[in-house]
Amino acid sequence: MDKTFSQEDLNAVIRQHSEWLAAQLHSQRASLFPPNATKNMRKFTSGEAASLLGVNDSYLRKLHLDGKGPSPETTPGNRRLYSTEDIQALRVLLEKTARKVGDYLPGRRDGDHMQIIGVMNFKGGSGKTTTSAHLAQRLALRGYRVLAIDLDPQASLTALHGVQPEFDLVDGGTLYDAIRYDNPVPIRDVIRETYIPNLDLIPGNLELMEFEHDTPRALSQGNAGLFFFRVKEALAQIDDSYDVVVIDCPPQLGFLTMSALSAATGVLVTIHPEMLDVMSMSQFLRMTADLMDVIAESGADMSHDWMRYLLTRYEPSDAPQNRIVAFLRTMYGDKVLNAQMLKSTAISDAGLTKQTLYEVERSAFTRSTYDRAIESMNAVNDEIAQLIQQTWGRK
């Protein structure tokens, strides 16, 4: 027979279990990344580097033989390996002789506004964090200046980038510091460089929940002002520093999500094509529309450059999923991205070591498993990059 806990007993058990789990996670992290160690991005083969740059491998080899650009690492088998720093240096070199501006550095030009992409859904398991992490990294690898913001108190995006919230953020360091109502700090104070060139991070942790608690109190005291502008106003401080901001939103429609939605120029809703998830999304969309109406009535401009649905964890061989996908495409048309994120053991296995598909070695998986997953992920992210380019008036 199960023991009946008093409230005090239950609190003690939950706290104890939390401490045990945190200690084990810290131990696991210490084994993967010893004290004072930092994550590093793997090196890319010449074929991968050429693909990221949009040139032929033979052209990349010619640059190397001609002594132009950085010298790649050469393996005993005479394979060339390029670091992310090498690839960025090659971008700068190639841009100088490009036929037109932006061939190799695709970011903003004069008159282009910063793209702020809110990745959202209030149902767990929809692939929101996986989408945010891979999108941010892919855009950075393609030459965009990217800021990733973890607005989810669970902080999975933060952990994927080598920051452990329980131990590395004990004195703050999240976006909450820049949007709180009392003495907010400049947003630059909470931005961290990552191990990937062009990609910076604002980490998250449970402290973000303070904004959900502070806002009702501030509203009751008449001190909140237009609270839904807090994220937008903070990002305005760094408007000249980034091309794209990717926000991993909380899995609920709270004050943080509303503020992120007000700041966003593009909205990406992740959908797992299962009936329960689609039913949940119906409620999410209805509640979002109602909240946007309330915010718009307060004077906010709630128009966005684009809004798209992304099918995640999709299994092409699953007949019920295919029926739901067909249903969604019939109903929403081109609002559903053509590319979909396939369900793959490569993605889940990479997550076990806090890595993305762009960080893991291809040799860790069977070739077909990895190639199928990375091709799917690249197709999704490159379609979103195309939306960004179209927003800036380019083909």
N, C-alpha and C positions, 0 to 999 in steps of 0.2 A: 504493500500500500504506500502511495506517495506521501511524503511528509508535507504537511501544510505549513508554509512559511508565514511568519508575521512580516509586516512591512519592513521592520528593521532587519530581519534575517535576509529577506530578499535583496534589500539594498546591499547588504554585506556580501552576499554571494555574487551579485552582479559586479560589484566593485572589485572583488577578489579575482573573478574570472577575467575582467578587463585588464587587471594588472598582470595576470599570468600570460594572457595573450600578447600584451604589449612587450613583455620581457622576451617571449619566444620570438616574436617578429624582430625585435632588436638583435637577438642572438643570430637569427638567420641572416639579417642584413650585415652583421659584423663578419659572418663567415664568407658572404659574397663580396662585401666591400669592407675590408679591414679599416680600423680607425685611421682617420685622416686621408683615406683613399677617396678618389672621386671616379665617377663613371666616365668612360671614354667611348667615343663612337668607333665602331670597327672601320677598317679600311675597305675601300670598294675596288672591285676588279676594273680593269680598263674598259670592259664592256659596260659595266654599270655606270662608271664615270661618264663615258661617252653618251649614254642614254640620258643621264641627268642634265648634261650640257646641251643635248640636242645636236651632236655631231657624230660622224662615223668614227669607229675605233681606229681605222687606218689614219684618219686625220690627227687623232690624238697621238698616235705613235709617231707621226711625222713631226709634230711639235716637239716631242721628246727627243727625237734624233737630231733635230735642228737646234736643240739647246734652248728652246723657248718655254718659258713658264717653269714651274717647280719640277724638280726631279722626283718621280715616283719611286717608291720602294720596289726593288726587283727581287723576286723569290729565286731560290735555286733552280726552279723550273723555268726561269726567265719570264715569269708573269709579272706584269706591272700592277702595283697596288697604290691607290690614291687615297689620301686622307681627305676629310671634309674641308680642311684648310687648303689643301692642294686644289680641290675642285673650285672653291671660291676664288682662289688666285687665278685660275684658268678663266673663270667667268669674266673677271676684270680685264684680263689680257685680251680675250676674244671680243669683248664689247668695244674695245678701242678700234678694232678693224672691221666691225660688223657693218653689214649693208644698211641697216636701219637701227635707230635707237631702240633699245629694249629687247634685241634678239637674245641676249644672254643675261641681262639684268632686267627682269620683267616687272619690277616694282613700279611705284608711283612716279609720275612726272608732274610738272607744274599743272595745277588745276585739278588733279586727281585727289579725291578724299579718301581718308583711311577707311579700309573695310573692317568692320567689326562684326564677326560672325558668332551668333549665339547658337550653341548646340544644345538642344533641349528635348525633354520628354519627362513626364513625372512618374513613369513606371520604370523600376529597376530592371536591368537585364536587356535594355533596348540597344546596348552598344554605344551609349553616349560618350563615355570616357575613351573607349577604344577609338571611336571616330575622331574625337578631339585631338588625341595624342598623335595619331597617324597623319591627320590633316596638317597639324602644326609642323610636324617634322618634315613631311613631304614638301610643303611650301618653302620651308627654310632651305632644304636641299636643292630646290629648284631656283633659289636665288632671291626669294622674297625676304624682307625683314619682318620677322614674326614675333609677336608677344602672345604667349599662352597664359591664360588666367584660369586658375582653379577656384571656382566659386562653390564647389560642392564640399560641404563640411567633412564628407568621408575621405576626401583628398586622395583619391586613387591616381589622378593625373599627376599630382605632386610626387607620389611614391614612384611612379613610372620613371620620373626624371631624377631619381637618386636622392630625393629629400624625404626624410622620415619625420612626419609632422610631430609625433609625440616627443621626439628628442631634439630635432633641429629647429623647432619653432616655439620654444618654451617662452620666449620673450616677444611674441608677436611676429609680424613679418608677412601677414596676409593682406588682401585687399581691404579687409575691415579697417586696418589702420588708416587707410587713405579716404574711407567713406564714412567713418564714424562721425557722430554729431559733436563730440567734444574734442577739440584740438586734433583734427585730422593731420596726418603727416603728408608731405609731398609724395605722389605715387612713385617717383623714382627711388624713394627710400626702400620700397618693398620689392623692387625688381631684381631678379638674380640672373646672371648669365648662366647658360647651360653649357654642356660639353659639345653642343652642335653650333657651328657658326651661324649667325643670323637668327638664332632662336633664344629668346629670353623667357623667363618664367616668373609669374607671381604665384607662389604656392598657396595652398589652403590648409585649414585644419578646423577643429571644432569651434575655434574662436569666431568663425564666420556667423555662427548662430546668434552671436550677440547682436548683430544687426536686426535679426528677426525679433529679438526681445526689446531692443532700444527704440525701434521705430514706433510701435504703438504708444510707448511712454512719451516719446517726443511729440507725437501727434496730439495726445491728450493735453499736453502742456503748450501746444501751439508753437513748438520749436523745430518741427521737422521740415517746414517749408515744402518744397516740391521734392519729396524724398526720392521719387523715382528718377530724378536727374543726378543722383549721387555718383553712379558709375560713369555716366556720360561726362560729367564735369571733371572727374578724376582723369579720365582718358584724354580729355582736351589738353591736359598739361604735357602730354607726350605725343601730340598729334604729328609732329615733324620727325619722329624717331622710328616709326614703323609703317609698313605697307598694310599689314593685316594683323588683326587681333582675333584670336580664337578663344572664346569663353566656354568652358565646360560648366554649364549651369546646374544648380541643385535639382534633385529629382522631385521638386514640388513647386507649386505656384505661390511662393512666398514673396516677401518684399525684395529679397535679393534677385529673384528671377524677374520680377517686374522692373527693377532698376536696370538689369542687364538687357531686357527686352526693349526698354526705352533707349538704350545706348546703341543697340544693334543696327547695322545697316543691312544685314542679311540674316535670315533665320533658317536653321537646318534642324528639322524634326526627324529623329531616328525612329524607325518602326521595325519591330520584329514581326514578320508576317504570320502571326498566329491569332486566332479569333479573339482570345482574351485580351491580347495586347491591342488589337484594333478597337475593341470595345472600350478599353481604357483610354486610347487615343481620342476617341469620340468625346469623352468627358473632358479630356485635357484641352481639346480645341474649343469646346463650348466655354469652359471656364476662362481660357485665355482671351477669347473674343470679348467676353463680358468685362474682364479686367482692363483690356485695352480701351474699351469704350469709356470706362471710368477715368482712366488716365488721360485720354484725349479730351474729355470734358473739362479737365483741369488745365488745359492749354498746351499739352504736349503734342508734338508732331509724331504720330505713330506710323508714318509711312516708312516703308523699307525698300531697298533696291531690289531685293528678291527674297523669295521664301520657297524652300524645297523640302520634299520628303525623301529620306534615304532608307532604303530597305536594308536591314542588317541581319546577320546570322541566317542568311538565306540558303536553303538547301534545294537546288534545282530538281532533285529527284523526289522531293516531297510533294505529292499530288495536292493535299489540302493547302499547303503554302502557295503552290502555283495558282490555285483558284483565287486565293486572297490577293495575290500579286496582280492577277488579271483584273480583279474587281477594283483594286485601288487605281490601277492605270486607266481603267475605263472611266472612273469617277473623277480623278484629278488630272488626267492627261499629262502634259509636260511639267506639271508641278512635282511629279515623281522623277527623280534622277534616273537616267537611262541605265547607268551603272549601279550595281548592287554589291554590298559587302557580303561575300560568301562566308558561311560557317566553316571554320577550319581549325584543325588541331594545332596548326602552326601558330595561329594567333593566341590560343589559350595556353599552349606550352611556352611560348615566349613570355607571356604574362607571369608565369610561375617564377621567372628570374627577373621580373620587373623590367622587361624589355619589349620593344615593339618589333614588328617585322623588319623595319629598317636597321635595327640594331643587331639582331641575331645573325649568326653565320648560317648561310645556306646549307652548309655541310651538316648542320644539326638535324636536318630533316631529309626525308626522301625528296629527290629533286622535283617530282611531280607535285607533291604536297605543298612545298614552298612556292614553286612557280605559280601554281593555281591561286594561292592566297595572295601573293604579292601583285600579280596581274590584276586581280579583283580590286585590291586596295588602291593601286595606282590609278585604275580607271575611275574610281570614285573621286579621288583627290584631284585628278587632272580635270575632271568635269567641273568641279567646284572652282578650280583655278580659271577655267574658261569663263565661268560666270563672273568672276572678279574682273577679268580682262574686258568682258562685254560691258560691265558697269562703268569702266573707265573709257568706254567708247572705242575699244579696239576689237579687231577680229580675232 
